[in-house]
Amino acid sequence: MSERLQRDRDSEGRARNARPRDGLGRPLPYGAPGVERAPEGVERTPDATVTEAQQLLDDGKPFHAHEVFEDAWKSGPDAEQGLWRGLAQLAVGLTHAARGNFAGAASLLTRGAESIEPFASEAPHGIDVAGLREWATTLASGMPAHTEPPDASTLAPRLRP
C-alpha cells in the first residue's frame, strides 16, 4: 500500500493522525519537530479540564485546548455536553482567527457562544460563561476588521473570573 493511503492507527486500530503539529494544530511533515499534543481520550475532572485548557490558551495553543474540552464533552455527563462542546467551539474559533480564517473564526465563536448560553446563570465549575459569551461575540464581530492573523495568546479568554 502506498504511503499516502496508509493511515496512522492507535493501539486499538482507530485512525489517528500521528503527524507532528504546530502550536495552532496545523500538521507538519513527518519527522519535523512539533509541539507536544494533548493526549486524546483522557478523562479529567472538570477542574483539571479548565486548568489545563486555560494553560494551553495562555500559551497560544487553542487547538490543543479544544482537544481537552472535547475529551470533557465526550466523557462528561450528558447535562454538560453543550457546555464543553461550546467551549471547544470557542477554542477552535480562536484557532481559526490565529490561522487567518476570519470568516470561520466568526462562525465558530458565534456558535460556541450560543452553545454555552444556557449555562450563563449557573457558572458551572466556576466558568465565567457570561464573560466568555461577551468575549466571543465581541471577537466575532471584530473579525472582518482583521487583516493579519492575531497571536492567539494575546486573545486568550479567561475561563474563570
Secondary structure, DSSP 8 states (H G I E B T S, - for coil): --TTT---B-TTS-B---S-B-TT--B--TTS--B----TT----HHHHHHHHHHHHHTT-HHHHHHHHHHHHHHS-GGGHHHHHHHHHHHHHHHHHHHT-HHHHHHHHHHHHHHHGGGTTT-GGG--HHHHHHHHHHHHHHGGG-SS---HHHH---S--
